[in-house]
């Protein structure tokens, strides 16, 4: 009889963990949807542009083009740092 009780407790714990995992997954999906909705096409394009600049900077670094690398690095710095 004790084994049956332990089995029920284990099953209940498992179900509870599954339910919490499902709730967390739904919350993460809702957050992701909210982020996607808040991103305008301008922001998306800006992020793509920055990714291209980072790639160009990496290529310049690998090829030893220090001047181009520094120029790209300055362009990628946050505006707060540039104003100082």
DSSP file (Angstrom, degrees, kcal/mol; ACC not computed):
  #  RESIDUE AA STRUCTURE BP1 BP2  ACC     N-H-->O    O-->H-N    N-H-->O    O-->H-N    TCO  KAPPA ALPHA  PHI   PSI    X-CA   Y-CA   Z-CA
    1    1 A X     >        0   0    0      0, 0.0     4,-1.6     0, 0.0     5,-0.1   0.000 360.0 360.0 360.0 -33.9    0.0    0.0    0.0
    2    2 A X  H  >  +     0   0    0      1,-0.2     4,-2.2     2,-0.2     5,-0.2   0.873 360.0  54.6 -67.3 -36.2    2.9    2.3    0.7
    3    3 A X  H  > S+     0   0    0      1,-0.2     4,-2.2     2,-0.2    -1,-0.2   0.883 105.6  52.3 -64.6 -37.6    4.3    1.8   -2.8
    4    4 A X  H  > S+     0   0    0      2,-0.2     4,-1.9     1,-0.2    -1,-0.2   0.890 109.4  50.0 -64.9 -39.3    1.0    2.9   -4.3
    5    5 A X  H  X S+     0   0    0     -4,-1.6     4,-2.1     2,-0.2    -2,-0.2   0.905 110.9  48.7 -65.4 -42.1    1.0    6.1   -2.2
    6    6 A X  H  X S+     0   0    0     -4,-2.2     4,-2.6     1,-0.2    -2,-0.2   0.873 108.9  53.8 -64.8 -36.8    4.6    6.9   -3.3
    7    7 A X  H  X S+     0   0    0     -4,-2.2     4,-2.5     2,-0.2    -1,-0.2   0.903 108.4  49.3 -64.5 -40.6    3.7    6.3   -6.9
    8    8 A X  H  X S+     0   0    0     -4,-1.9     4,-2.8     2,-0.2    -2,-0.2   0.915 111.1  49.4 -64.3 -42.6    0.8    8.7   -6.6
    9    9 A X  H  X S+     0   0    0     -4,-2.1     4,-2.7     2,-0.2    -2,-0.2   0.928 112.5  47.6 -62.6 -44.8    3.1   11.4   -5.0
   10   10 A X  H  X S+     0   0    0     -4,-2.6     4,-2.4     2,-0.2    -2,-0.2   0.909 112.9  48.6 -62.7 -42.1    5.7   10.9   -7.8
   11   11 A X  H  X S+     0   0    0     -4,-2.5     4,-2.7     2,-0.2    -2,-0.2   0.904 111.8  49.4 -64.7 -41.2    3.0   11.1  -10.5
   12   12 A X  H  X S+     0   0    0     -4,-2.8     4,-2.5     2,-0.2    -2,-0.2   0.914 111.5  48.8 -63.8 -42.9    1.6   14.3   -8.9
   13   13 A X  H  X S+     0   0    0     -4,-2.7     4,-2.6     2,-0.2    -2,-0.2   0.915 111.6  49.6 -62.5 -42.7    5.0   15.8   -8.7
   14   14 A X  H  X S+     0   0    0     -4,-2.4     4,-2.6     2,-0.2    -2,-0.2   0.934 111.8  48.0 -61.7 -46.8    5.7   14.9  -12.3
   15   15 A X  H  X S+     0   0    0     -4,-2.7     4,-2.5     1,-0.2    -1,-0.2   0.905 111.6  50.9 -61.1 -40.8    2.3   16.4  -13.4
   16   16 A X  H  X S+     0   0    0     -4,-2.5     4,-2.5     2,-0.2    -1,-0.2   0.923 110.8  47.9 -63.7 -44.5    3.0   19.6  -11.4
   17   17 A X  H  X S+     0   0    0     -4,-2.6     4,-2.5     1,-0.2    -1,-0.2   0.900 111.7  50.8 -62.7 -40.8    6.5   20.0  -13.0
   18   18 A X  H  X S+     0   0    0     -4,-2.6     4,-2.4     2,-0.2    -2,-0.2   0.910 110.3  49.5 -62.6 -41.5    5.0   19.4  -16.5
   19   19 A X  H  X S+     0   0    0     -4,-2.5     4,-2.4     2,-0.2    -2,-0.2   0.918 111.8  48.1 -64.8 -43.2    2.3   22.1  -15.8
   20   20 A X  H  X S+     0   0    0     -4,-2.5     4,-2.5     1,-0.2    -2,-0.2   0.902 111.4  50.7 -63.3 -40.7    5.0   24.6  -14.6
   21   21 A X  H  X S+     0   0    0     -4,-2.5     4,-2.4     2,-0.2    -1,-0.2   0.904 110.5  49.5 -63.4 -41.0    7.1   23.9  -17.6
   22   22 A X  H  X S+     0   0    0     -4,-2.4     4,-2.4     2,-0.2    -2,-0.2   0.907 111.1  49.1 -64.3 -42.5    4.1   24.4  -19.9
   23   23 A X  H  X S+     0   0    0     -4,-2.4     4,-2.4     2,-0.2    -2,-0.2   0.918 111.9  48.8 -63.3 -43.6    3.2   27.7  -18.1
   24   24 A X  H  X S+     0   0    0     -4,-2.5     4,-2.4     1,-0.2    -2,-0.2   0.900 110.9  50.7 -62.8 -40.8    6.9   28.9  -18.5
   25   25 A X  H  X S+     0   0    0     -4,-2.4     4,-2.3     2,-0.2    -2,-0.2   0.920 111.1  48.0 -63.8 -43.6    6.9   28.0  -22.1
   26   26 A X  H  X S+     0   0    0     -4,-2.4     4,-2.4     1,-0.2    -2,-0.2   0.907 111.5  50.5 -63.4 -41.5    3.7   29.9  -22.8
   27   27 A X  H  X S+     0   0    0     -4,-2.4     4,-2.3     1,-0.2    -2,-0.2   0.911 110.2  49.6 -63.7 -41.7    5.0   32.9  -20.9
   28   28 A X  H  X S+     0   0    0     -4,-2.4     4,-2.4     1,-0.2    -1,-0.2   0.903 110.6  50.3 -63.7 -41.2    8.2   32.8  -23.0
   29   29 A X  H  X S+     0   0    0     -4,-2.3     4,-2.4     2,-0.2    -1,-0.2   0.903 110.3  50.0 -63.7 -40.7    6.2   32.6  -26.2
   30   30 A X  H  X S+     0   0    0     -4,-2.4     4,-2.3     2,-0.2    -2,-0.2   0.907 111.0  49.1 -64.4 -41.0    4.1   35.6  -25.2
   31   31 A X  H  X S+     0   0    0     -4,-2.3     4,-2.4     2,-0.2    -2,-0.2   0.911 110.8  50.4 -63.6 -41.7    7.2   37.6  -24.3
   32   32 A X  H  X S+     0   0    0     -4,-2.4     4,-2.6     1,-0.2    -2,-0.2   0.904 110.3  49.5 -63.2 -41.7    8.7   36.7  -27.7
   33   33 A X  H  X S+     0   0    0     -4,-2.4     4,-2.4     2,-0.2    -1,-0.2   0.901 110.2  51.2 -63.5 -40.4    5.5   37.8  -29.5
   34   34 A X  H  X S+     0   0    0     -4,-2.3     4,-2.0     2,-0.2    -2,-0.2   0.911 110.9  48.2 -63.4 -42.4    5.5   41.1  -27.6
   35   35 A X  H  X S+     0   0    0     -4,-2.4     4,-1.3     1,-0.2    -2,-0.2   0.928 111.9  49.4 -62.9 -45.1    9.1   41.7  -28.6
   36   36 A X  H  < S+     0   0    0     -4,-2.6    -2,-0.2     1,-0.2    -1,-0.2   0.883 111.6  49.0 -63.2 -37.9    8.4   40.9  -32.2
   37   37 A X  H  < S+     0   0    0     -4,-2.4    -1,-0.2     1,-0.2    -2,-0.2   0.858 110.2  51.0 -69.4 -33.8    5.4   43.2  -32.3
   38   38 A X  H  < S+     0   0    0     -4,-2.0     2,-0.6    -5,-0.2    -1,-0.2   0.699  91.2  91.4 -78.4 -18.0    7.4   46.1  -30.7
   39   39 A X     <  -     0   0    0     -4,-1.3     2,-0.1    -3,-0.2    -4,-0.0  -0.661  67.3-152.9 -81.5 122.5   10.2   45.8  -33.2
   40   40 A X     >  -     0   0    0     -2,-0.6     4,-2.0     1,-0.1     5,-0.2  -0.450  30.1-107.6 -85.0 166.3    9.6   48.0  -36.2
   41   41 A X  H  > S+     0   0    0      1,-0.2     4,-2.5     2,-0.2     5,-0.2   0.814 120.8  60.0 -63.6 -28.5   11.1   47.2  -39.6
   42   42 A X  H  > S+     0   0    0      2,-0.2     4,-2.5     1,-0.2    -1,-0.2   0.924 104.9  47.5 -64.1 -43.9   13.5   50.1  -39.0
   43   43 A X  H  > S+     0   0    0      2,-0.2     4,-2.4     1,-0.2    -2,-0.2   0.909 111.6  50.7 -63.7 -41.5   14.9   48.4  -35.9
   44   44 A X  H  X S+     0   0    0     -4,-2.0     4,-2.2     1,-0.2    -1,-0.2   0.929 111.6  47.3 -62.1 -45.2   15.2   45.1  -37.7
   45   45 A X  H  X S+     0   0    0     -4,-2.5     4,-2.6     1,-0.2    -1,-0.2   0.898 110.9  51.9 -63.5 -40.5   17.1   46.8  -40.6
   46   46 A X  H  X S+     0   0    0     -4,-2.5     4,-2.5     2,-0.2    -1,-0.2   0.904 109.5  49.8 -62.8 -41.0   19.4   48.6  -38.1
   47   47 A X  H  X S+     0   0    0     -4,-2.4     4,-2.1     2,-0.2    -1,-0.2   0.901 111.7  48.3 -64.4 -40.5   20.2   45.3  -36.4
   48   48 A X  H  X S+     0   0    0     -4,-2.2     4,-2.2     2,-0.2    -2,-0.2   0.903 110.7  51.6 -65.0 -40.2   21.0   43.7  -39.8
   49   49 A X  H  X S+     0   0    0     -4,-2.6     4,-2.3     1,-0.2    -2,-0.2   0.918 109.8  48.8 -63.0 -43.8   23.1   46.6  -40.7
   50   50 A X  H  X S+     0   0    0     -4,-2.5     4,-2.6     1,-0.2    -1,-0.2   0.882 109.0  53.4 -63.6 -37.8   25.1   46.4  -37.5
   51   51 A X  H  X S+     0   0    0     -4,-2.1     4,-2.1     2,-0.2    -1,-0.2   0.905 108.9  49.4 -63.9 -40.3   25.6   42.6  -38.0
   52   52 A X  H  X S+     0   0    0     -4,-2.2     4,-2.6     2,-0.2    -2,-0.2   0.914 111.0  49.5 -63.7 -42.1   27.0   43.4  -41.5
   53   53 A X  H  X S+     0   0    0     -4,-2.3     4,-2.5     1,-0.2    -2,-0.2   0.906 109.8  51.1 -63.8 -41.0   29.4   46.0  -40.0
   54   54 A X  H  X S+     0   0    0     -4,-2.6     4,-2.2     2,-0.2    -1,-0.2   0.897 110.7  49.6 -62.4 -39.3   30.5   43.5  -37.3
   55   55 A X  H  X S+     0   0    0     -4,-2.1     4,-2.4     2,-0.2    -2,-0.2   0.934 110.8  48.7 -64.4 -46.0   31.2   40.9  -40.0
   56   56 A X  H  X S+     0   0    0     -4,-2.6     4,-2.5     1,-0.2    -2,-0.2   0.889 110.7  52.0 -60.5 -38.7   33.2   43.4  -42.1
   57   57 A X  H  X S+     0   0    0     -4,-2.5     4,-2.3     2,-0.2    -1,-0.2   0.897 109.0  49.9 -65.2 -40.0   35.1   44.4  -39.0
   58   58 A X  H  X S+     0   0    0     -4,-2.2     4,-2.4     2,-0.2    -2,-0.2   0.900 111.1  49.0 -64.7 -40.6   35.9   40.7  -38.3
   59   59 A X  H  X S+     0   0    0     -4,-2.4     4,-2.1     2,-0.2     6,-0.2   0.923 110.8  50.4 -64.6 -43.4   37.1   40.3  -41.9
   60   60 A X  H  X>S+     0   0    0     -4,-2.5     5,-2.4     1,-0.2     4,-0.6   0.897 111.2  49.6 -61.5 -39.9   39.3   43.4  -41.6
   61   61 A X  H ><5S+     0   0    0     -4,-2.3     3,-0.8     1,-0.2    -1,-0.2   0.929 111.3  48.3 -63.4 -45.3   40.8   42.0  -38.4
   62   62 A X  H 3<5S+     0   0    0     -4,-2.4    -1,-0.2     1,-0.2    -2,-0.2   0.825 114.2  46.0 -66.8 -31.3   41.5   38.6  -39.9
   63   63 A X  H 3<5S-     0   0    0     -4,-2.1    -1,-0.2    -5,-0.2    -2,-0.2   0.490 114.9-114.6 -91.4  -2.3   43.1   40.2  -43.0
   64   64 A X  T <<5 +     0   0    0     -3,-0.8     2,-1.7    -4,-0.6    -3,-0.2   0.660  64.7 147.4  82.2  15.5   45.2   42.7  -40.9
   65   65 A X     >< +     0   0    0     -5,-2.4     4,-2.1    -6,-0.2    -1,-0.2  -0.610  16.0 170.5 -85.1  81.6   43.4   45.8  -42.2
   66   66 A X  H  >  +     0   0    0     -2,-1.7     4,-2.5     1,-0.2     5,-0.2   0.848  69.7  56.0 -65.6 -36.9   43.8   47.7  -38.9
   67   67 A X  H  > S+     0   0    0      2,-0.2     4,-2.1     1,-0.2    -1,-0.2   0.938 111.2  42.8 -62.7 -47.4   42.6   51.1  -40.4
   68   68 A X  H  > S+     0   0    0      1,-0.2     4,-2.7     2,-0.2     5,-0.2   0.900 112.8  54.2 -65.0 -40.7   39.3   49.6  -41.6
   69   69 A X  H  X S+     0   0    0     -4,-2.1     4,-2.4     1,-0.2    -2,-0.2   0.923 110.1  46.1 -60.5 -45.2   38.8   47.7  -38.4
   70   70 A X  H  X S+     0   0    0     -4,-2.5     4,-2.3     2,-0.2    -1,-0.2   0.904 112.1  51.1 -64.6 -41.4   39.2   50.8  -36.3
   71   71 A X  H  X S+     0   0    0     -4,-2.1     4,-1.7     1,-0.2    -2,-0.2   0.929 113.3  44.8 -61.9 -45.3   36.9   52.8  -38.5
   72   72 A X  H  X S+     0   0    0     -4,-2.7     4,-1.7     1,-0.2    -1,-0.2   0.885 110.7  54.5 -66.5 -38.2   34.2   50.1  -38.3
   73   73 A X  H  X S+     0   0    0     -4,-2.4     4,-0.9    -5,-0.2    -1,-0.2   0.905 107.1  50.6 -63.0 -41.1   34.6   49.8  -34.5
   74   74 A X  H >< S+     0   0    0     -4,-2.3     3,-0.5     1,-0.2    -1,-0.2   0.895 109.4  51.4 -62.7 -39.2   34.1   53.5  -34.0
   75   75 A X  H 3< S+     0   0    0     -4,-1.7    -1,-0.2     1,-0.2    -2,-0.2   0.824 110.6  49.2 -66.4 -30.4   30.9   53.3  -36.1
   76   76 A X  H 3< S+     0   0    0     -4,-1.7    -1,-0.2    -5,-0.1    -2,-0.2   0.612  85.5 108.0 -86.9 -11.8   29.6   50.4  -34.0
   77   77 A X  S << S-     0   0    0     -4,-0.9     5,-0.1    -3,-0.5    -3,-0.0  -0.367  83.3 -97.7 -66.0 144.6   30.3   52.0  -30.6
   78   78 A X    >>  -     0   0    0      1,-0.1     4,-1.4     3,-0.1     3,-0.8  -0.279  31.5-116.4 -59.7 149.2   27.1   53.2  -28.8
   79   79 A X  H 3> S+     0   0    0      1,-0.3     4,-1.9     2,-0.2    -1,-0.1   0.807 112.3  62.8 -60.1 -31.8   26.3   56.8  -29.2
   80   80 A X  H 3> S+     0   0    0      1,-0.2     4,-0.7     2,-0.2    -1,-0.3   0.895 105.7  46.0 -61.2 -39.5   26.8   57.6  -25.5
   81   81 A X  H <4 S+     0   0    0     -3,-0.8     3,-0.5     1,-0.2    -1,-0.2   0.848 109.7  54.0 -71.5 -33.7   30.5   56.5  -25.8
   82   82 A X  H  < S+     0   0    0     -4,-1.4    -1,-0.2     1,-0.2    -2,-0.2   0.861 102.9  57.3 -69.5 -35.4   31.0   58.6  -29.0
   83   83 A X  H  <        0   0    0     -4,-1.9    -1,-0.2     1,-0.3    -2,-0.2   0.727 360.0 360.0 -70.2 -22.8   29.7   61.8  -27.4
   84   84 A X     <        0   0    0     -4,-0.7    -1,-0.3    -3,-0.5    -2,-0.1   0.493 360.0 360.0 -63.3 360.0   32.3   61.7  -24.5
